[in-house]
């Protein structure tokens, strides 16, 4: 009995957002009893593409492709400032295609290794600022493309705009973010040009070129589906069958909790949208303030749930796209991907948690204020 309660408690702590989503769905089902309309709540296209992308990226990660690229670049760098540039912008650019969370899972451990090889003093001094910059870079780089993060994929599908228009919408903020990151690295690493004796060995994973080729084809197929050229059900079927044949254990690497989180929020939004009084209230709050509301909501419930929840009560999806992407800055939970970095820092040095939170919050708020001011100028 006690063991069961502990397991439930551990699950809730680990999957807080999923737990909240499912709880809201169940509560709303008592208000609006299940019927045939429930099926219409679910955005199967978004879920199918999300599954395909997560599966393919997991395949690339298992082959060590991202680590090999990063190591080859770091081995060409000689100074701490140059290494910081590489580690930061690896997160920035890779997140556009492999999502912000996968980018951090891949490159933050590498940062700890690199700084550790430079010496314990270097690791203790620079771990917090470098990983903070990486986290900001991953969250901001991912906003450029429809596949950079889950809320982009979802809102892109709702907005019905082309991939080109999506990129153009977020391009000014992405360019500004890159410029801010360059400035931050220069300022933080001023005078840190001394040579470092760092040499990373090649990947321990034996790359299977055949599998890399297969995953590359599946990735292109997924992109064609995002661009609405190939039907989502075709891509889903192809990815599922191919992975079952080639590497079925890869299916265990998929983040199913994210998929069920979407399902939970879809049911909750669908039910609450059928309650006229609630819908009218939310629409009145949102009216004309979609961007700022999504930024504020992201600070409390994170940007993925904010995107799903608010999208049920407004059709100004481009405002939500900008708001939830910028809203990934700010608090530690504004983007759930940020928790990944925090866990790595805490695991490396528990005493650094307070310093990391202070540094992280200050830097995030600074970036958020600058980008919101930029939005004010544009609009």
C-alpha positions, -999 to +999 in steps of 0.1 A: +000+000+000+027+025+011+049+013-019+020+020-043+014+055-029+052+062-032+051+051-069+021+073-076+039+102-059+070+097-079+049+095-111+032+128-103+065+145-095+081+132-127+050+138-150+034+168-133+021+183-166+007+150-178-010+144-145-026+178-145-038+174-182-054+140-174-069+153-142-085+182-160-098+159-188-114+136-162-130+165-143-144+181-174-158+147-185-181+149-154-193+183-166-197+172-203-203+134-204-184+115-231-201+113-265-193+110-302-180+146-302-150+136-281-133+121-312-134+155-329-115+170-300-083+151-309-059+166-334-046+133-348-024+150-374-004+168-348+000+137-326+010+115-356+036+140-368+049+144-333+053+107-329+071+104-362+095+132-355+103+119-320+109+084-333+132+096-361+152+119-339+156+092-313+170+070-341+196+097-350+205+102-314+210+064-308+235+064-337+254+093-320+252+115-350+248+148-331+276+140-307+300+132-336+293+165-353+297+185-320+329+167-310+345+174-344+338+211-341+349+214-305+382+197-313+389+226-337+384+252-310+412+264-288+398+288-263+371+288-237+352+316-255+353+297-288+342+265-271+313+284-255+303+298-289+302+263-303+283+247-274+257+276-274+250+277-311+250+240-314+219+241-292+206+271-311+208+256-346+201+219-338+170+228-319+154+241-351+153+205-364+156+181-335+136+201-309+148+221-279+147+192-254+166+168-276+192+195-282+197+200-245+198+163-237+225+159-264+248+189-257+245+198-220+262+165-209+289+173-235+294+207-219+300+191-185+325+168-201+343+196-220+345+220-190+356+191-168+385+183-191+396+219-189+399+215-151+377+215-120+382+252-115+369+259-150+339+236-145+330+251-112+333+287-125+317+284-160+292+255-158+263+278-147+267+306-173+274+283-202+245+259-196+222+289-190+232+302-224+227+268-240+192+265-225+182+300-238+197+291-271+178+259-274+145+275-265+150+305-289+165+286-318+136+261-318+111+289-324+121+294-360+106+262-375+073+244-372+092+213-360+114+231-334+091+224-305+057+207-298+036+239-295+050+252-329+039+219-346+005+221-330-002+259-337+013+256-372-013+230-380-041+251-366-030+283-384-030+266-418-001+288-429+028+277-451+061+267-436+077+297-453+053+321-438+059+305-403+096+310-407+092+346-418+069+353-388+096+341-364+127+351-383+131+387-368+129+373-332+153+344-341+179+368-357+176+392-327+180+362-303+212+351-322+226+386-319+218+387-282+235+354-276+266+365-295+268+396-273+262+376-241+290+351-250+314+379-258+306+398-226+306+366-203+338+353-219+357+385-222+394+378-220+388+340-219+409+334-250+436+313-234+443+280-250+426+249-236+439+214-238+407+197-248+405+167-271+373+147-273+376+112-286+353+099-313+319+085-305+318+052-286+287+042-306+293+023-339+274+042-365+252+021-387+251+039-420+222+019-433+201+030-403+212+066-406+201+065-443+167+050-434+161+076-407+172+104-431+145+092-455+119+091-427+129+125-416+124+140-451+090+122-453+081+138-419+090+172-432+069+166-463+040+158-440+046+190-420+045+209-453+011+191-461+025+173-492+022+138-478-009+127-457-001+123-420-015+088-418+008+076-447+039+089-429+027+075-395+022+041-411+055+041-429+075+052-398+058+026-376+063-003-400+099+006-409+109+010-372+092-022-362+112-040-389+145-023-384+148-013-347+116-019-328+132-011-294+135+025-306+097+028-300+105+027-263+125+060-267+094+080-277+081+105-252+046+091-249+039+113-219+040+143-242+015+127-266-009+119-237-005+154-223-018+167-256-047+143-255-056+153-220-057+190-229-076+183-261-104+167-241-104+194-215-105+222-241-131+205-261-154+200-231-149+235-217-155+250-251-190+235-250-198+255-219-210+288-232-204+309-201-168+296-197-160+301-234-174+337-233-153+345-203-120+332-217-126+349-250-133+382-233-100+379-214-080+369-245-096+394-269-068+416-284-042+403-258-034+369-272+004+374-273+009+389-238-016+364-223+002+335-238+035+348-225+021+352-190+003+318-191+036+301-201+053+314-170+029+294-149+019+263-169+047+262-195+043+271-231+031+238-246+000+236-223-005+273-228-006+269-265-031+241-264-054+257-238-055+292-253-059+279-289-094+266-280-107+302-274-091+323-302-083+321-338-054+345-337-029+317-339+000+338-352-001+358-319-001+325-300+029+313-320+049+344-311+036+345-275+043+309-266+077+309-282+088+341-263+069+328-233+094+299-231+117+325-216+113+336-180+106+311-152+122+277-150+090+260-160+081+284-188+096+258-211+097+222-198+129+217-218+146+241-193+141+215-165+165+192-184+194+216-180+185+222-143+185+185-136+220+181-152+234+210-131+218+196-099+232+162-106+267+176-112+267+199-082+237+202-058+253+233-043+251+251-076+213+249-079+206+283-062+233+300-083+219+285-114+183+295-107+194+331-100+216+333-131+190+315-153+161+337-142+180+370-146+192+360-181+158+347-192+140+378-180+165+400-197+160+382-231+122+382-226+120+419-220+142+427-250+122+405-273+088+418-260+100+453-266+110+442-301+075+428-306+060+462-295+081+479-321+071+455-349+034+457-340 
